[in-house]
Amino acid sequence: MTAGPRRRIVIVGAGVAGSILAYGLKDIAGADIICLERAAPEDHSDAGTGLNVGPNAIKALRAFLPDLAGTLVEQSLPWNSWRISLTNGRELMNLPLLDVADNPGIRIRWSALYRLLRQPVLQHVRFSTEVIAMRYARAGEAGPIVVETRNRRSGVTAVIDGIDLLIAGDGRYSAVRETFLARPQPEFLGVCIFRLLVEETRPELIDDYEQWFNGPNRLLAFRVPGNATYIAGSFPIPADRDVPAEAKTAAALRALYTPADGAAHAQSAWLIDTICSNVADIHWARLQEADMAFADPNGRILLLGDAAHPMVPTLGQGATQAMEDACVAVAELRQALAGNDGDLAGAVRRIEQRRRDRVEFVVRFSRDATDTMLAGADPVSGSLAKNAPGFRAKLARLYRDAPAA
Ligand SMILES: Cc1cc2nc3c(=O)[nH]c(=O)nc-3n(C[C@H](O)[C@H](O)[C@H](O)COP(=O)(O)OP(=O)(O)OC[C@H]3O[C@@H](n4cnc5c(N)ncnc54)[C@H](O)[C@@H]3O)c2cc1C
């Protein structure tokens, strides 16, 4: 049997999807895998604070890349429950995750997640290397795809040609997507979301994943490894405006989450005080989403993670879906590269077929679950409705129907 032609696959971005893909493909014979990452190996400054990864991603990783799943589970805290209350202490929902999932999710710091995902592929990623231009090859260039890079430390530029498949793992503001498809139009939901990681814990008050509402203004918090607490807050803002400067003050934030009768329950009182003492360290953002796209018509460009489907973070599914995407992509690309024809465009089509309906469901469900965070929302009726069989069945679909190997 003669070996097929050697394929060159370039992955842009060693974030969640890109690192997992590099890990799953690094030892494949018959392919050059090049992963380009603009950050330095230990630079997690772009990474946010903490995150919860859904049970569905852990289930998928266990099926496709069990070693990696084992490492993540070992180095994180389990996400076992989801409780919703009002900031005055009234409980509205208390869900053991195993009622709707086959295994727990995880709670982890962003910096730890990036470190754990990048560490096994350090030799396979060109760090500090930013992709600055890319195109279908011009006459005289070795194609089908060409990218230009710049080293952020040395300033040296380089050209990589002869690329058979370019994979966008470059996140929400994907330059790959903008170059080969179009810049996705963001749709803002009219909700501000802020994130904070404090090197402080009160495990008797805050441990596993919980949310607290005061009107549509919501706090969310959980403990992460290394004696830290992740806190996120949200509140409605006009959809067509940036987060107003006057909302970013301790006094404004205290007012947003303090119940009308002035008596915040012990958990919320600690969170409010902690937020107000750390206002300078808060990361601010707006809830937004955009259209989904997985590939160019030629099957030469594959989009994964936020580059393919920027979604609202309400159900903690952004990185979770990037992991599911990467698992499916690893399996299909391995199979294509193992075959003699090396039909990468066929693999791209199959990846899109396996992912489209699933991701569409997750994007819509994440948006629908944002109902209690919108201006004028009633968090009491909205959260109580999350106890109903309809919502629970959707959660079970979300957490159990992970891609199977
Ligand atoms: C407020 C908020 C809270 C969130 N909470 C959660 C949560 O709890 N759980 C969850 O699952 N998800 C959460 N998410 C979503 C999550 O952050 C993203 O969905 C996830 O990081 C997407 O992974 P990715 O691999 O697509 O991209 P990323 O992880 O963003 O990685 C992109 C990588 O590409 C690199 N890159 C970009 N451009 C270039 C270039 N030109 N050249 C070279 N490299 C480049 C970047 O440096 C980066 O390393 C949250 C998002 C927000 C905004």
The ligand as an ORCA input file, in Angstrom:
! r2SCAN-3c Opt
* xyz 0 1
  C     -18.304     36.490     30.846
  C     -18.019     35.152     30.254
  C     -18.075     34.001     31.047
  C     -17.827     32.748     30.491
  N     -17.932     31.655     31.277
  C     -17.814     30.428     30.741
  C     -17.987     29.270     31.542
  O     -18.197     29.346     32.760
  N     -17.916     28.058     30.934
  C     -17.672     27.920     29.601
  O     -17.653     26.777     29.099
  N     -17.463     29.001     28.818
  C     -17.530     30.246     29.355
  N     -17.324     31.355     28.576
  C     -17.020     31.180     27.150
  C     -15.545     30.889     26.866
  O     -14.772     31.957     27.335
  C     -15.309     30.716     25.357
  O     -16.412     30.135     24.754
  C     -14.096     29.833     25.064
  O     -12.910     30.384     25.579
  C     -13.942     29.636     23.549
  O     -12.851     28.799     23.292
  P     -12.087     28.899     21.906
  O     -11.114     27.794     21.876
  O     -13.044     29.028     20.793
  O     -11.330     30.301     21.962
  P     -10.340     30.873     23.062
  O     -10.218     29.992     24.233
  O     -10.754     32.292     23.227
  O      -8.916     30.829     22.344
  C      -8.593     31.610     21.219
  C      -7.064     31.608     21.113
  O      -6.693     32.130     19.836
  C      -5.586     33.001     20.007
  N      -5.584     33.905     18.853
  C      -6.574     34.777     18.496
  N      -6.249     35.419     17.366
  C      -5.034     34.933     16.978
  C      -4.162     35.204     15.868
  N      -4.475     36.086     14.920
  N      -2.991     34.526     15.791
  C      -2.648     33.594     16.733
  N      -3.433     33.315     17.811
  C      -4.611     33.964     17.918
  C      -5.841     33.665     21.356
  O      -4.668     34.208     21.924
  C      -6.405     32.494     22.175
  O      -5.384     31.759     22.837
  C     -17.518     32.627     29.114
  C     -17.400     33.773     28.325
  C     -17.651     35.029     28.888
  C     -17.546     36.254     28.024
*
